[in-house]
Amino acid sequence: MPPLLRSLLLGVLTLSPGPLAAAGLSLMVPAYFYPSTGSDWNRLAAAAARVPLVAIMNPNSGPGSASADPRYLQAIRSVRTAGGRVTGYVYTQYGRRPLADVKADLQRYHELYPLDGFFLDEMANDGGTATVNYYAELKDYITRLKPGYHVTGNPGTQTAEVYLSRSTVDTVVTFEQGTGYPGYTPAAWNRKYPAHQFCHLLHSITNTGAFTNAVTLAQRRNAGFLFVTDDLLPNPWDRLPTYWEAQVDLVEAANRTAAVETPPTLELQPTLEGQGRLQLVGTPGRYVLNRSSFLTQSQWTPLTTNLTFTGQLTFEPILWAAVPGLFFQAVVE
């Protein structure tokens, strides 16, 4: 597969040509099923090695018992080792659940499991001062637990822009339905924000054509996160869809196309004297960062791989003095 970026000498800033031509996609999966032996969690881990993926764990409408479940620990490790992320489900009763109770769930998740963030379900969408303050306080609390936590809010429908402009969540679910997606029109203000700040969750989609079309529509509608299932109410999130592998294939293909149309950027960020960080910026998807002391393609050595939701990843300090004349390139897989 051809490199998407020319080789660059350490210390040189490169710029990708033009604005993003296409948005990448990440899968956000409500994984409300127990990770038993051979469960769908194994299939999530397999997919996480190919596409950006976040699995939402939900032991019992929250973290469940006061001790960590070994099966969840193993499932989380498998998904994260493959490159995916795992977030914890917490309900908020549309801003009416006592903050102390929500924070207690967040704290217990934080203590029991190695997570990457939280999924705040039953999120209010009225845009009122009280509810905005409610979610802003939760966001602040979560950030203090761990600055890197990703927070998704789920009103499940169109919502007020203030929930993003005020930084109450990182991503908001603006569609969670079993019907109506072909005719759905996002609010105009959605276009002011990057795609990874929006998520669409579709259930009861039993028609294969409708499922395939949803992937294309999500990209057109500036949704960076998507999940489509043929599972039905009352709990449409208790298994993966029968077309799961096909869905992963479609998302992987969409991300590869987006990456080819808009090559990633590599940027060196100086830190301490004699050190630097290499930042990769592109569409969400899988890239392999290669390095070499030569410009000959055959002598490139894989350094690391990434699967990120925003397309951005920073590789930790590089010692300049130890690698004079080092070159890097990013390759899409």
N, C-alpha and C positions, 0 to 999 in steps of 0.2 A: 504494500500500500504506500502511496507517495506521501512524503512529509508535507505538512500543511504550513510549515514555516521554514524560511531559509535558516541555515546555520548562523549563529551569531557569537561573536567573541564576547567573553565575559566582560561586563562593564558597559556594553553598548545597548542603548535603548532601541527597540524596534516598535514600529507602529503598524497595525493592520490597516489595510486600505478601506476607507469608507465606513458607514454605519452598519449595524447588524442587518443582514439581508433576510435572516429567518430566525425564529426563536427555537431553541431546543426544548425538549420535554423531559420532565421527571415524573415518575410514578409515585403517587401518594396513596398508600394502600391501608384502609381501615382493616387491620388484621385482628379482627375480634374472634379469633379461634385459638384454642389451646395448642401449644407446641408439643404435641405428643410425637412419638417416634414415627418418622415418615410423614409428618404433617405438611400442610401447605407452607409452613415456615421454611422448610428445606427448599421449596421452590422459590421462595422469596430470596433466599441467600444466593441461589443459582442466578436469578435475574439481576441481583445487585452487582454481580461481576460484569454485567454488560451495559446496564443503563443506570442513571441516577435514580435512586429509589429510597423512599422513607416508609417504613412500616410503623403503623400506629398500634402499639400494644394496649390491651384493655383487659386486665385480669378480672376486674369486677366493678365496672363503671368507675375505675380508679385503680390505685396500686394494689388493692386487696389486702392480704394479711400483713402482719407486722414483720414478717421475715421474707427474704427473697426466695422465690420459687426456682429451684435448680434448672427446671426445663426452660423457663423464660430466660434465665441467665445464659444457657447454652444457645438458645435461639438468637438472642441479642448478639452474642459473640460471633455467631456464624454470619449473620447479616452484615455486621460492621466489618468483620474481617474481609468479606467479599467486596467491600467498598460502599455498602449501603448505610443508612442511618435509621435509628429507631427513636420514636417519640412516645410519650406516655399520655394516655387519655385521661382527661379530667372534665367533669361537667360543671357548668356555671349557672344553670337555670336562668339564662337570659339576664344575668347581672343581679339576680335576687338571692343566689346562694351566699351565705355569709362568707366574707373574705377569709376569715380565720379557718373555715373548713376547707376552702379551696387551697389555701396555703399549706395546710396540714397534709393534704394529698400530694402537693408538689414536693414538699420536704421529704415525705416518705419515699416517693419515687427516687428522688435525688440520693437518698441514703442507701437504697436497696439495689438500684440498677444503674449500669453505665449507659445512660441515655444521651441523646443529642438534642432534646428539646421536648416540647409539650404540645398537645392538641387540645385546645380549649373548646369543648363542644357546647351547644346551646348558647351561642354568643348573641348578645343583644345587637340589634341593627337599627335602633331608633336615632342614634347620633346625639342623644341628649347628654347634657353635661355630667349627670350622675353616672350613667353607664360608661361614658368615655373615661371618666376618672377611675371607675372600677377596674377596667381592663388596663389602664395605664399603670395603676398600682400593682396589678398582677405582673405586668411586663417588667416593672422595676424590681419586683421581688425575685422573679425568675432570673433576671440578669445578675442580681447579687448572689444567687445560688451558684451560677456559672455563667460568665460573660458570653460564652459561645453558644448557649442554648438557642435553638430556633423555635419560635412561637407561632403556631397556626391557630387562628380563630375561625370558628365555624357557625356563622349565622345561617348558612345554607341557602342564601338568596341574596339579591341585590342589597347593598348596605350603604352606609354613609361614608363619604371620603375621609371624614375626620378620623376614622379608626386607623387609617394609614398615615395621614398627615400628622397626627398626634403621636405616632409610634406606639400604638397599643399592641400591635402584633407585627410579625414579619410577613406572614402570608394570610390571606383571608379566602375562605371558601364562599364563592358567590353563586354556586349552583350545586344543589344536592337534591336530585329528583329522579324519578323513574320514567318520566315523559317530558316532552316539550323542548328537548335540547336543539333539534333542528331549527326551531323558530326563536330560540333564545337570543336576546340582544343585550350585551353587557352595557352598563352605564358608560356614558361618554368619558367620564373622568378616569376610567380604568386605563385608558391609553397614555395617561400621564406618568404611569408607573411601570417598572420593568415586569416582564412576564412572571418571574418567579415569586411575585407577590400575590398571585391569584391561583386558585385551585378549583377545579370542577370535578365533582363526584357523581357518576351516573350509575344507577342500579336498575334492575329489571329490564336490561337491554338484551333481549333474547335473539334479536335479528342480527346476523353476522354483518350484513351490509351497514346497519345502523352503527354498530360498534366500530367498524372501519372508518366510517364517515366522521365519527366523533373525534378521532385523532386529528384529522385535517381541520375540523372546525375549531378545536381547542387552540391550535396554533394560530389560526386566523383571528381568534378572539382574545389573543394576548394572555392566554392561560399557560403558565409554566408547569403547573402540576395537574395531573389528570389520573383518574382511575375509572374504568368502565367494567361493570359486571353484569352477568345474567342472573345473579342471585336475587331472590325476591323478598318482599316484606313478609313478616314483621321485622326480621333482622337480615337485611341484604348484605351484611358484611361478615357472615360467619363461615365463608369459604372463598377460595379464589374462583374466578369464572372458568367455565369449560374452555374458553378461548384464551386462557392466560398466556400461553407460549406465543400465540399469534399476536397478542397485544404487546408483549415484550419485543417481538420482532419488528412490529410497526414503529414503536418508539425508538428503537435502536436505529432503524433506517432513517427516520425523520431527523434524529440527531446527527447522523453521519452527513446527511444532505446539508443541514444547517451549518455544520462545521466546515464543509468543503466550500460553501458559498461565502463564508466569512471566516477566514483563517484566524487562529488564536494569536494573541500577543504574548511575547515574553518580555518581562521588564525586570531589570536588576534594581533592587532597592538597597542602597548602602545602609548599614547599621553601625556596629562598632567598628573601630579601625581595623582594617584587614579582613572584614567580613561583609557579607551581603546576603540578601534574600532574593530568591528568584520567584517572581509572581507570574502565574499563568492566568490569562484572561481570555475567555471565549464563550461560545454558547455551551449550555449544559451538555454533558456527554462524556465519553471516555477518551482520554488522551494518554499517551505514553511520552514521558519526557526522556529524551536520549542525550547522551553527552559523548564527546570525542575530543581528542587532541589533534584530529585531522579532519579534513572536509570530505574525505572519501566515505561514501554512504556505507560501505561494507564494514567500516570500523566503528560504527556507532554502538554504544552500550546503553541499554535501558537503565535509567536512574530510578524512576518511580512512575506510578500510574495514578490517575485520579478519576473519580466520578463525583462531580459536584452539582449542586442544584442551581447555582448562579453562574457556573462556568469559570469561577475564580478560585484559585488555590495558591497558597504561598508555601514554597519549599524552604525549609529552615536553613540557618546560616551556612554559607559557602565560604570557605577560607580562600581568599584570593591568592595568597602567596603559595599555597599548597598546590594550586592548579593553574599555573601560568599558561596562557594560550588555550584555555578550555573553550569548547564550542557547545552550544545546545541546540536542540530542535524539538518541536512538538509534533507528534504524529497522531492522527485520529485512528481509532480502531473500530 
